[in-house]
Amino acid sequence: MTADDDRAGRWLDPFESQPPEWARVRAEDIVRQIFAFEPGAGRMRKLTPPVLRFTDSHVVGPLDLRAFEFPHLLEFVRCRFDTPPDIRQAKLGGCEFYECWLPGLEGRNIYTDNDVRLIGGTRVYGKVDLTDGDVGGSLEITGASLNNPGGYALHADRLQIAGALLGANLEVNGRIRIPGLRTGGNVNLAGAWLKNPDGFSLDGNGVHIGGNLQCVSSTKRRFRSTGWLFLPSARIESDFSLRGAELVPAAEESGRDRVLERFFDPRATLIADRIQVSGNMDMDQGFESTGTVRMVNARIGGSMRLTGASIDMSEGSEPFAELTGKKSPGPYEHRALHLDGSQVDGGIDARDARIAGQIRVVDVSARGSVVLDGAVLCNRNGDVVEGRRFTTGGNLDARGLTVFGSMLLPEADIGANLDLRASRFVDPGRYRRDRSRKPSVDLRSARIGRDLVCAHGDRDNQAFSAHGEIRIRRAEVGRQTNFQGAEVGSSLNATAINAFGLISQELRLDVAVAPRGKVNLRHARCASLLDNETFWDATGHIELDDFRYDALAVPIELDDDAQIRRRLRLLRKAMGGSYRPGPYDQFATMLRASGNEEHASTVLIAKQRWRYVALAEGYRVLGPVVRVWSWLQRYVVGYGYKPMRALLSLALLLVLGTVWFAVQPAPVEANTDDHLVWNPFLFTIDHLVPIVDFGYKNRWHVSGSSQWVTAALIASGWILATTVAAGLTRMLRRSS
């Protein structure tokens, strides 16, 4: 029947199980009308659109329009079909099904000059096959319902659409298969609900979309997908938006082994390997996924947005377990976000995101900044972030971040700041080989262009805290490494901060709580060091071998002897009472470079003092002798660093020797032919000063105790004179 027929107010509900008898129309009668259709002629033809419309019909029998050429629009309104209409290889001006009921649609190789539309709540219980079709307008399936559980609801391989694919509020129970699809405009699935829990909800391998791919919320409902959104090698010329979408993975037993072997993410909701998006990738504003979001080797021309997103691999126990008091087992078997090898030309924004499961970003590059402020990342006792060689051209801002697990970013390259201000790291992962703890933050061999900030917050003064190790071995920080107000470590026998080989212009270690564990600063380098006494109270002691700093941020005044004594005490305490010469040498070198020679000598004297203490403890039998010898050197010559003491000691020995020989009987002349005048002063100085011979000591013979006195004078003279010479040499070397 045509739309011009008068139904006297009667109309067909095509969704009734038993349509009325009056609506029955044989399919061959419709075909006959189509063949006989002639649009108006002359002026009427211009005013009347060339449309052939059938309304309120129950079409009985096969509607066979295969390979039929009909250059006009063909419309079916409120029609019900017993068999799938066959429009394969047909060439039509356009085709529309409005508020219809179909058991399928055979449209392989269809060609239309205008739109193909299944709209107005049209329901299809079977397969819509548009494989290799060519649609000159748009394919509109807005508000339609496609039902073919376990099979293809829409089969449109290599479909060419000059316009857009419009599927707002579409409901699909089955699989949408559109690999090789080409559209000139957008693909709009706003508010669509794709259900195929046994496998792919949308199979779009290699699709090419000329505009946006919109899988977003509509005014009626949010976009939902149950099954795998499969878009590898897709190319989207504008934005790909999943804003506010809800994604649920296919059942794990559905092809699990096959998918696991091929994709390694069997519980995925989105599989978009090698996808190319010229615009932004939006998964924000209420986006939720209970499966892996996988985009390996993807290329995003704009930014990736995950603001407020939730990706939960914990079956609902995370990421709020800490807040609700529920203890989640972790680590989780499946990844939450898998972006290995992807490149983002803009930034990555994941502020306030809630992610339970591993975020894998190995070899990922973002030219802009990465923002994780206020996010909660959970993978207890596992790796929350696996980001080897992760690169960002701007900042990596993670202020107020909460992490349950380990954040691993070895060999990362961060163009500006890595800001972990006021962040909290608990429950780090464990190594499989020995079950030992992994670090909370791993930045081995990383390069940071400006600052590494592990400090308290500026506004709320919330502390940065990490229960595991902060590992920055061999990292390079362009400006400042900042631990101001930090709370690090949780175990006495573990490492709180591992900064072996760190290179930084400024190193700020004024922590709020003494590090609970060891601190490793071996081979670290910095131009300026700012610390406090709390830092040096680290419970596991501090390794300082070859730790070099050019200056203290708060310099020591030339007359501040108390500060020197305090720092020497802190050094001794930090090393656990053991002797290490390097930290003393470095401290003295720094003082000397700032012109503080006297305090540098004090530090080196302390170094020698503890050296002899260590030697005495090593030589158990000769220990007392070593201690006495150390005492003599310390107070007589200041271990050679106080040459004036040696000169004074020489003068004292000269006086004592002169007095001794003056009160003793005059010695016997060695040559009786000489008639010399006895002079105790010259005799004493000739024995006391080595090398130089005043020609007096060999002309007299002494006996008794005077012989021992002369021997002592000779030995003391050699020792003291050598000490003076060494001290003067050091002074001359430093002045030159």
Secondary structure by P-SEA (a helix, b strand, c coil): ccccccccccccccccccccccccccaaaaaaaaaacccccaaaaaaccbbbbbcccccccccccccccccbbbbbcbbbbccccccccccccbbbbcbbbbccccccbbbbcbbbbbccbbbbccccccccbbbccccccccbbbbbcccccccccbbbbccccccccbbbcbbbbbcbbbbccccccccbbbbccccccccccbbbbcccccccccccccbbbccccccccbbbcccccccbbbbbbcccccaaaaaaaccccccccccccbbbbccccccccbbbbcccccccbbbbcbbbbbcbbbbbccccccccccccccccccccccccccccbbbbcbbbbbcbbbbccccccccbbbcbbbbbcbbbbbbcccccccccbbbbcccccccbbbbcbbbbbcbbbbcccccccbbbbcbbbbbccccccccccccccbbbccccccccccccccccccccccccccbbbcccccccbbbbbcccccccccccbbbbcbbbcccccccccbbbbccbbbcbbbbcccccccccbbbbcccccccccccccccaaaaaaaaaaaaaaaacccccaaaaaaaaaaaaaacaaaaaaaaaaaaaaaaaaaaaaaaccaaaaaaaaaaaaaccccccccaaaaaaaaaaaaaaaaaaaaaccbbbbcccccbbbbbaaaaaaaaaccccccccccccccccaaaaaaaaaaaaaaaaaaaaaaaaaaaaaaac
